[in-house]
Amino acid sequence: MQTSSITRGWFYQGEERQAEEVYAVFHPHTGEKLVNVPDSTPRMMKQAIETAHDTFSATKEMTKKARADLLFAAAAMIQEDKPYIAGIISAEACKPLKAAESEVDRTVQTLQFAGEEAKRLDGEYLSLDAAAGGEGRDAFTIYEPIGVIGAITPFNFPLNLTVHKVAPALAAGNTIIIKPSEQTPLSSLYLAEVLTKAGFPAGAIAVVPGDGVTLGKVLIEHEFVKKISFTGSPRVGKLIKSQVGLKRITLELGSNSPMYVDRSITDLDAVAAKAVQGAFSYNGQVCLSTQRIYVHHEIAKAFKEFFIKHTERLVFGAPEDRDTDVSSLINQESQTRVLAWINEAQSEGATLLTGGKAKANGITPAVLEDVSSESSISCNEVFGPVVLINEVTNWESALEDMNNSDYGLNAGTFTNNLSQAMKMAHGIEAGQVLINDVPTLRFDHMPYGGVKQSGYGREGVKYAIREMTEMKMISINYNL
Ligand code: NAD
């Protein structure tokens, strides 16, 4: 994507429209201005909500086949546009091109899963004659859309995580308003255009870029908005939960994801290679980035050597460069914070094994050992290219360390001992446990969500649809 002085609009009533006030989005790696986008007003947000409310009767009436066909059509268009949209993601999110392309592939699949789920949004049969006096009746349940969904999204997967809200909402027959991250509105504008071209009614999807506090308040408080689906930081998530009242809500928040490597693992090189990917993909700015690694002390030395070898092979560079593995962080504030946390860990007894140096607006991939459980690198979400490797004497103490966290999103354990794997899987406080995979693994149809401060509710297309529909029971008395 070229640096430019282009001014983009907001997406309203089926088209992109210019706004009076705009703000500039800058490229995180070069600092150059990318684009101007609307600094939308509360009035614009209200207009979008009212239009989505008026359009709901049209989306609700669409057959399941029609919804599915349009989602499949949108998936095909995005597949076709892959180089273009990967370039947009790479520029606005400063995401290495390889990772941006993989996000586009995942987006296509997420839309396809939503199309498939639209067709099997089925209820169940109930035997009412199981109750005394219930004879002569049949009953069944159906799932109905609920209305306008408010989606508030983060910067780190500007296309696929937005689709994780938009596709289930449309599959179920709802309408949706997207309040994208201030840094990454372009992917959402693209998505709205594609879905409209595919054939969803004008007014079913709106994109209202701008300030989260101001626009979020309107979205959260408006009576026409039936559900808020938020992905972002635990700080903002908690704030929204306190404001939302009786409205439905799903919160997908942060984590400091842990994994364990047992002494029963023989191919430590392969596990270290996977863990390096898990720790440093998209510069560590992934909600389920591998942040804390606990290794059995008997194999720790060898594991760390392999881990450092793979880490030092990573290429730091510009996001649009195909060779780049790690690039600048989303802003300078993140760079300053993460460097301070590395220093803090060292002053509290940790050793920096490699990396951890400022480069452009980023940090070279950093590996620390012997990190105190009190250090920020251990107990907070780093959201940067930093991982800790601590030795443990057995899997029981690894489990204790893994659970010593305010978060619980994904956790991984590598072991060849089945009963140990299952005991850990049952004992880990997390929404998802991956045996013999890094915690950074996610497939888009998995149920996905956090416990503790990592969230509330579940996404993963089928599960998101359930949270965006209302179950209705219908009974038929055939003895009348
Ligand atoms: P953020 O919380 O700063 O912003 C997320 C969104 O919230 C943005 O659109 C922002 O404008 C909006 N916002 C800010 N203040 C608001 C308010 N008061 N009311 C309503 N909306 C408001 O998060 P971010 O920095 O964009 O993203 C990084 C965070 O997202 C990390 O913590 C990461 O772990 C988390 N995340 C979680 C998942 C998951 O699936 N669990 C996935 C991706 C990212």
Boltz pocket constraint, residues with backbone or C-beta under 6 A from the ligand:
constraints:
  - pocket:
      binder: B
      contacts: [[A, 152], [A, 153], [A, 154], [A, 155], [A, 156], [A, 157], [A, 161], [A, 179], [A, 180], [A, 181], [A, 182], [A, 210], [A, 211], [A, 212], [A, 213], [A, 215], [A, 216], [A, 217], [A, 231], [A, 232], [A, 233], [A, 234], [A, 236], [A, 237], [A, 239], [A, 240], [A, 251], [A, 252], [A, 253], [A, 254], [A, 255], [A, 286], [A, 287], [A, 288], [A, 381], [A, 383], [A, 409], [A, 450], [A, 454], [A, 455]]
      max_distance: 6.0
